[in-house]
Amino acid sequence: MPDQPTQHSTPSAPPHTGRSKLVQRPSFTERSRNIGERIIEMGIFCIATLSIIFIFLIFYFIFREASPIFLGEPARDTTIVQVDQYLLPDELPPVAAADTAATNDTTAAGADSVSASGTGAIEPVADVQPVRPDWLDEGYPLLLHDSPVKLSYLLHDNWQPNSEHPRYGIYPIIIGTVKTTLVALLIGAPLAILCALYTAFFAPKRLREILKPVLEILAGFPSVVIGFFCLMTVATVVQSVFGVEYRLNAVVGGIGLALAVIPIIYTITDDALRAVPMSLREAALAIGASEWQAAYQIMLPAATPGIVAAVLLGLGRAFGETMIALMATGNAGTVGWDFFVSVRTFAATIGAEMGEVVFGSPHYQILFLLGIILFIFSFAINFVTEFYVKQRLIKKFRGAE
C-alpha cells in the first residue's frame, strides 16, 4: 500500500466573537509617563499661565492708575486764592484782584500819612507793575498741584512737577532717553558684535573659554555698581578729555548703559554666528577667501537675523534701565541735542520721583503714564523681534522669498 502523504494540520483560529481586544505591542520610541512627570508638566503649565496672567494684570494696574488722564476727571475748583507775586492784576481771579487793589491802597495811604507826619522813615510806595515772567507767554495753562491733567499738557518742553505751578512737559524726558540710548548702542553694539566675531572664528580655543564666560558674567553685575563706577570714574575721565562743563551728561550715562548692553548683544550674536553652518566658511576658504573675508562677508551676513534680534534686545535694556541712568545722567530736564549736558530718562524719572509723590495726585498719574510708555515700547521691541526678525529676515536669508 503506497504511503499516503502526511498532512500537517494547523490549529484552527478561535471563532471571532466580535469582542476581541487589539494587542498593544510594546513601543521602543514611546513610553508611558509616570505620575511624577505629569506633575512636573502640570506645574510648568501653571507657571507659564500665571506669568501671562501677571503680565496682563501689571498692565491693567498701570493703566488704571493713569486712566484719569485718558478718561478725564470731573471739574474741580482750582481757583487761585493766594496772590502770586508774578501774576498781573488782570490775570488774577476777581476776588484776588480786589484784595490786591485794596492792599495796595492801604499800603499807599499808610505811607503817605507817615511821610506827612514829618518822620521821613518811609517813602510813598510807587505804583510799580510786577515784571511778567517769560513762562506766562508760552501758552501753558496755569496749574495747581491738584489740577486735572490732560494729554495736551504733556506736549511741552518743561518738566517741573514740584514747582508752585507744576508743568508736565515730557519733551525733555523723550530727548534725554533717546540720547542716552543712542550713545549706548553706538558704543555697545559694535564692540559686542566684533567681540563675538573674534571669539567665534579667530580666538584660540583656550582663550575663547576664558573670554566668553567673563563677558557673560558682566551681565550679572548689579546696575548700582555700574552706575557708581560711571559716577566716580567715567564722569571724571569724560570731563577731563572733552573739557565739558557738566560732569554728568548723556555721554557718561550712555557709556554706563553700554556696559549693561554689551553682554546681551554679545551672547546672542555669538550663538547666532555659531548656528551658521560651518560648510559656508569652509567653502569660502576653499575658493581662496581669507579668514577675515570668510567671517565678515559670509558668516556675518548669514547670522544677520540673530544679530538684529540681539541689538533690539539691547535697545530694550538700554531704554528701560533705571539705576545707571539715575546715577550717571545728572537728572536735568534739558531740551536740545547737545550730548554733553545733563539729561533725564523715563526710567530714571519714575525711580527718582515715585517714592515721594502724593498718592492719586496728577503727578502720580503722570508717572504711571510714563510706565505705560515704557511698557508699550518694550512690547513693540518684542513684536518686531518676533514677527520681523524671525519671519521676514530668516525667510529672506534661507531663500524663501
C-alpha positions as CSV (number, residue, x, y, z in Angstrom):
1,M,0.0,0.0,0.0
2,P,1.6,3.2,-1.0
3,D,2.5,5.7,1.6
4,Q,0.0,8.5,1.9
5,P,1.4,11.9,2.2
6,T,1.1,13.2,5.7
7,Q,-0.9,16.4,6.1
8,H,0.1,18.6,8.9
9,S,-3.0,20.2,10.3
10,T,-2.7,23.7,11.8
11,P,-4.7,24.6,14.8
12,S,-7.8,26.5,13.7
13,A,-8.2,30.0,14.9
14,P,-10.8,30.5,17.6
15,P,-14.1,31.8,16.3
16,H,-14.4,35.6,16.2
17,T,-16.7,36.8,18.9
18,G,-16.6,40.5,18.0
19,R,-15.2,41.4,21.4
20,S,-11.6,40.6,20.9
21,K,-9.2,43.3,22.0
22,L,-6.3,44.6,19.9
23,V,-3.0,43.6,21.4
24,Q,-0.8,46.6,22.1
25,R,2.8,45.8,21.1
26,P,5.5,47.4,23.1
27,S,7.0,50.6,21.5
28,F,10.7,51.4,21.7
29,T,10.1,55.1,21.0
30,E,7.2,55.9,23.2
31,R,6.7,55.1,26.9
32,S,4.0,55.9,29.4
33,R,4.6,58.9,31.6
34,N,4.6,58.3,35.3
35,I,2.8,60.4,37.9
36,G,5.9,62.5,38.7
37,E,6.4,63.6,35.1
38,R,2.7,64.5,34.8
39,I,3.0,66.7,38.0
40,I,6.1,68.4,36.6
41,E,4.4,69.1,33.3
42,M,1.3,70.5,35.1
43,G,3.5,72.7,37.2
44,I,5.3,74.1,34.2
45,F,1.9,74.8,32.5
46,C,0.6,76.5,35.6
47,I,3.7,78.7,36.0
48,A,3.6,79.8,32.3
49,T,-0.1,80.6,32.6
50,L,0.3,82.6,35.8
51,S,3.2,84.5,34.2
52,I,1.0,85.6,31.3
53,I,-1.8,86.5,33.7
54,F,0.5,88.6,35.8
55,I,1.8,90.5,32.8
56,F,-1.8,91.5,31.9
57,L,-2.6,92.3,35.5
58,I,0.5,94.6,35.7
59,F,-0.5,96.4,32.5
60,Y,-4.1,96.7,33.9
61,F,-2.9,98.2,37.2
62,I,-0.6,100.7,35.4
63,F,-3.3,101.8,33.0
64,R,-5.9,102.0,35.8
65,E,-3.7,104.4,37.8
66,A,-3.1,106.6,34.7
67,S,-6.7,106.3,33.4
68,P,-7.8,109.8,34.7
69,I,-5.5,111.4,32.1
70,F,-7.2,109.5,29.3
71,L,-10.8,109.4,30.5
72,G,-10.8,112.8,32.2
73,E,-12.0,113.8,35.7
74,P,-14.9,115.8,37.0
75,A,-14.2,119.5,37.1
76,R,-12.8,120.7,40.4
77,D,-12.4,124.1,41.8
78,T,-8.8,125.2,41.1
79,T,-9.2,128.9,41.7
80,I,-6.1,130.6,42.8
81,V,-7.0,132.2,46.1
82,Q,-3.5,133.4,47.0
83,V,-1.9,136.3,45.2
84,D,1.1,135.3,43.2
85,Q,3.8,137.9,43.0
86,Y,4.4,137.0,39.4
87,L,0.8,137.4,38.3
88,L,-0.5,140.7,36.9
89,P,-3.8,142.0,38.4
90,D,-5.7,141.4,35.1
91,E,-4.7,137.7,35.2
92,L,-6.0,137.1,38.8
93,P,-9.5,135.9,39.7
94,P,-11.9,138.8,40.6
95,V,-11.6,138.2,44.4
96,A,-7.9,138.0,44.4
97,A,-7.6,141.1,42.2
98,A,-9.9,143.1,44.5
99,D,-7.9,142.0,47.5
100,T,-4.7,143.1,45.8
101,A,-6.1,146.5,44.9
102,A,-7.3,147.0,48.5
103,T,-3.9,146.0,49.9
104,N,-2.1,148.4,47.6
105,D,-4.4,151.3,48.5
106,T,-4.0,150.6,52.3
107,T,-0.2,150.5,51.9
108,A,-0.1,153.7,49.9
109,A,-2.3,155.6,52.4
110,G,-0.2,154.4,55.3
111,A,3.0,155.5,53.6
112,D,1.5,159.0,52.8
113,S,0.5,159.5,56.4
114,V,3.9,158.6,57.7
115,S,5.5,161.0,55.2
116,A,3.2,163.8,56.2
117,S,4.0,163.4,59.8
118,G,7.5,164.5,59.2
119,T,9.3,161.4,60.4
120,G,10.7,160.6,57.0
121,A,11.0,157.0,57.9
122,I,9.0,155.6,55.0
123,E,8.7,157.0,51.5
124,P,5.5,156.7,49.5
125,V,5.1,153.4,47.6
126,A,5.5,153.9,43.9
127,D,3.0,152.3,41.5
128,V,5.3,149.6,40.1
129,Q,3.8,146.8,38.0
130,P,5.4,143.3,38.5
131,V,7.5,142.0,35.7
132,R,5.8,139.4,33.6
133,P,7.8,136.2,33.6
134,D,8.7,134.5,30.3
135,W,6.9,131.3,31.1
136,L,3.5,133.1,31.1
137,D,3.8,133.8,27.4
138,E,4.4,130.2,26.4
139,G,0.7,129.3,26.4
140,Y,1.0,126.7,29.1
141,P,-2.0,126.6,31.5
142,L,-1.6,127.8,35.0
143,L,-2.0,124.6,37.1
144,L,-2.1,123.8,40.8
145,H,-0.9,120.6,42.3
146,D,-4.5,119.2,42.3
147,S,-5.4,120.4,38.8
148,P,-6.6,117.7,36.4
149,V,-4.0,117.0,33.7
150,K,-4.8,116.4,30.0
151,L,-2.7,114.7,27.4
152,S,-2.2,118.1,25.7
153,Y,-0.3,119.3,28.8
154,L,2.4,116.8,28.2
155,L,3.4,118.2,24.8
156,H,5.7,120.8,26.2
157,D,9.4,121.3,26.8
158,N,9.4,121.9,30.6
159,W,9.2,119.3,33.3
160,Q,8.7,120.9,36.7
161,P,6.1,118.7,38.6
162,N,7.1,120.0,42.0
163,S,7.1,123.8,41.4
164,E,4.4,126.1,42.7
165,H,2.6,125.9,39.3
166,P,3.6,122.4,38.1
167,R,4.4,121.7,34.4
168,Y,4.4,118.2,33.0
169,G,6.1,118.6,29.6
170,I,7.8,115.3,28.6
171,Y,9.8,116.5,25.6
172,P,13.0,116.7,27.8
173,I,12.4,113.2,29.0
174,I,12.0,111.8,25.5
175,I,15.0,113.6,24.2
176,G,17.2,112.5,27.2
177,T,16.1,108.9,26.8
178,V,16.8,108.9,23.1
179,K,20.3,110.5,23.6
180,T,21.5,108.0,26.2
181,T,20.1,105.0,24.4
182,L,21.7,106.2,21.1
183,V,25.1,106.6,22.8
184,A,24.8,103.1,24.5
185,L,24.0,101.4,21.1
186,L,26.7,103.3,19.2
187,I,29.3,102.2,21.7
188,G,28.0,98.8,22.9
189,A,26.7,97.2,19.7
190,P,29.9,97.4,17.5
191,L,32.1,96.2,20.4
192,A,29.8,93.3,21.2
193,I,29.4,92.2,17.6
194,L,33.2,92.4,16.9
195,C,34.0,90.6,20.1
196,A,31.5,87.8,19.2
197,L,33.1,87.6,15.7
198,Y,36.5,87.2,17.2
199,T,35.6,84.6,19.8
200,A,33.6,82.6,17.2
201,F,36.2,82.4,14.4
202,F,39.6,83.8,15.4
203,A,40.3,83.3,19.1
204,P,42.2,80.1,20.2
205,K,40.0,77.6,22.0
206,R,41.6,78.2,25.4
207,L,41.3,82.0,25.1
208,R,37.7,81.6,23.9
209,E,36.9,79.5,27.0
210,I,38.1,82.5,29.1
211,L,36.6,85.4,27.2
212,K,33.1,84.1,26.8
213,P,32.4,83.5,30.5
214,V,34.0,86.8,31.5
215,L,31.8,88.8,29.2
216,E,28.7,86.9,30.2
217,I,29.5,87.4,33.9
218,L,29.3,91.2,33.2
219,A,25.5,90.7,32.6
220,G,25.2,89.8,36.3
221,F,26.8,92.9,37.6
222,P,24.4,95.0,39.7
223,S,23.3,98.1,38.0
224,V,24.1,100.2,41.0
225,V,27.8,99.1,40.8
226,I,28.0,100.1,37.2
227,G,26.3,103.4,38.0
228,F,28.7,104.1,40.8
229,F,31.6,103.4,38.6
230,C,30.3,105.8,36.0
231,L,29.6,108.4,38.7
232,M,33.1,108.3,40.2
233,T,35.4,107.3,37.3
234,V,33.9,107.6,33.9
235,A,32.5,111.1,34.6
236,T,35.9,112.3,35.6
237,V,37.6,110.9,32.5
238,V,35.0,112.3,30.1
239,Q,35.1,115.7,31.7
240,S,39.0,115.8,31.6
241,V,39.2,114.5,28.0
242,F,36.5,116.7,26.4
243,G,36.6,119.6,28.8
244,V,32.9,119.8,29.3
245,E,31.0,121.9,31.9
246,Y,28.6,119.2,33.1
247,R,30.2,116.3,34.8
248,L,27.2,114.0,34.5
249,N,25.7,114.0,31.0
250,A,24.3,111.8,28.2
251,V,27.7,110.5,27.2
252,V,28.5,109.3,30.7
253,G,25.1,107.7,31.1
254,G,25.4,106.1,27.6
255,I,28.8,104.6,28.5
256,G,27.2,103.1,31.6
257,L,24.3,101.7,29.6
258,A,26.7,100.3,27.0
259,L,28.4,98.3,29.8
260,A,25.0,96.8,30.6
261,V,24.1,96.2,26.9
262,I,27.3,94.6,25.7
263,P,26.8,91.1,27.4
264,I,23.3,90.8,26.0
265,I,24.3,91.6,22.4
266,Y,27.5,89.6,22.6
267,T,25.8,86.4,23.9
268,I,23.1,86.3,21.3
269,T,25.4,87.3,18.5
270,D,27.9,84.6,19.4
271,D,25.1,82.0,19.4
272,A,23.8,83.2,16.1
273,L,27.3,83.0,14.5
274,R,27.8,79.5,15.8
275,A,24.4,78.5,14.4
276,V,25.5,79.2,10.8
277,P,26.7,76.0,9.1
278,M,30.5,75.8,9.0
279,S,30.3,74.4,5.5
280,L,29.8,78.0,4.3
281,R,33.0,79.1,5.9
282,E,34.9,76.1,4.6
283,A,33.6,76.7,1.1
284,A,34.7,80.3,1.2
285,L,38.2,79.3,2.4
286,A,38.3,76.6,-0.3
287,I,37.9,79.2,-3.1
288,G,40.7,81.4,-1.8
289,A,39.0,83.7,0.7
290,S,40.9,84.8,3.8
291,E,39.8,84.1,7.3
292,W,38.6,87.7,7.7
293,Q,36.7,87.6,4.4
294,A,35.0,84.4,5.2
295,A,34.0,85.7,8.6
296,Y,33.0,89.2,7.6
297,Q,31.5,88.6,4.2
298,I,30.0,85.2,4.6
299,M,29.3,84.2,8.2
300,L,28.3,87.6,9.5
301,P,25.6,88.3,6.8
302,A,24.2,84.8,7.3
303,A,23.7,85.5,11.0
304,T,22.0,88.8,10.4
305,P,18.6,87.8,11.9
306,G,20.2,86.8,15.2
307,I,22.3,89.9,15.3
308,V,19.3,92.2,14.7
309,A,17.4,90.4,17.5
310,A,20.4,91.0,19.8
311,V,20.6,94.7,19.0
312,L,16.8,95.1,19.6
313,L,17.0,93.3,22.9
314,G,20.0,95.6,23.9
315,L,17.9,98.6,22.8
316,G,15.1,97.5,25.2
317,R,17.6,97.1,28.0
318,A,19.1,100.5,27.5
319,F,15.7,102.2,27.2
320,G,14.4,100.7,30.4
321,E,17.5,100.8,32.6
322,T,16.9,102.7,35.8
323,M,19.8,102.8,38.3
324,I,22.6,103.6,35.8
325,A,20.6,106.4,34.2
326,L,19.6,107.7,37.7
327,M,23.2,107.9,38.9
328,A,25.1,108.9,35.7
329,T,23.0,111.3,33.6
330,G,22.5,114.2,36.0
331,N,18.7,114.1,36.0
332,A,18.1,117.5,34.5
333,G,15.3,118.0,32.0
334,T,17.1,119.9,29.2
335,V,15.9,120.2,25.6
336,G,18.5,120.0,22.9
337,W,20.8,117.6,21.2
338,D,24.0,118.5,23.0
339,F,25.2,115.2,24.3
340,F,27.4,116.8,27.0
341,V,24.6,118.3,29.1
342,S,22.7,116.6,31.9
343,V,19.6,114.7,30.8
344,R,16.7,112.8,32.3
345,T,15.2,109.5,31.1
346,F,11.8,107.8,31.5
347,A,13.0,105.1,33.9
348,A,15.1,107.5,36.0
349,T,12.2,109.9,36.3
350,I,9.9,107.2,37.6
351,G,12.6,105.8,40.0
352,A,13.5,109.2,41.4
353,E,10.0,110.7,41.9
354,M,7.7,107.8,42.6
355,G,8.8,107.4,46.2
356,E,7.9,111.0,47.2
357,V,4.8,111.7,45.0
358,V,1.3,112.1,46.6
359,F,-0.9,109.0,46.0
360,G,-3.5,109.7,43.4
361,S,-2.2,113.2,42.5
362,P,-1.8,114.3,38.9
363,H,1.9,113.9,39.3
364,Y,1.3,110.3,40.4
365,Q,-0.8,109.7,37.3
366,I,1.8,111.2,35.0
367,L,4.5,108.8,36.4
368,F,2.2,105.8,35.6
369,L,1.7,107.2,32.1
370,L,5.5,107.1,31.7
371,G,5.3,103.5,32.8
372,I,2.8,102.8,30.1
373,I,5.1,104.3,27.5
374,L,7.9,102.1,28.7
375,F,5.6,99.0,28.6
376,I,4.4,99.9,25.0
377,F,8.0,100.4,23.8
378,S,9.1,97.0,25.3
379,F,6.1,95.3,23.7
380,A,7.0,96.9,20.3
381,I,10.6,95.7,20.5
382,N,9.4,92.1,21.2
383,F,6.9,92.4,18.5
384,V,9.4,93.5,15.9
385,T,11.9,90.8,17.1
386,E,9.3,88.0,16.8
387,F,7.4,88.9,13.6
388,Y,10.0,90.7,11.6
389,V,13.3,89.2,12.5
390,K,12.2,85.6,12.9
391,Q,9.8,85.6,9.9
392,R,11.0,88.0,7.2
393,L,14.7,88.0,7.7
394,I,15.1,84.3,8.3
395,K,13.0,83.5,5.2
396,K,15.0,86.0,3.2
397,F,18.3,84.5,4.0
398,R,17.0,81.0,3.5
399,G,15.9,81.9,0.0
400,A,12.2,81.5,0.7
401,E,11.4,85.0,-0.7
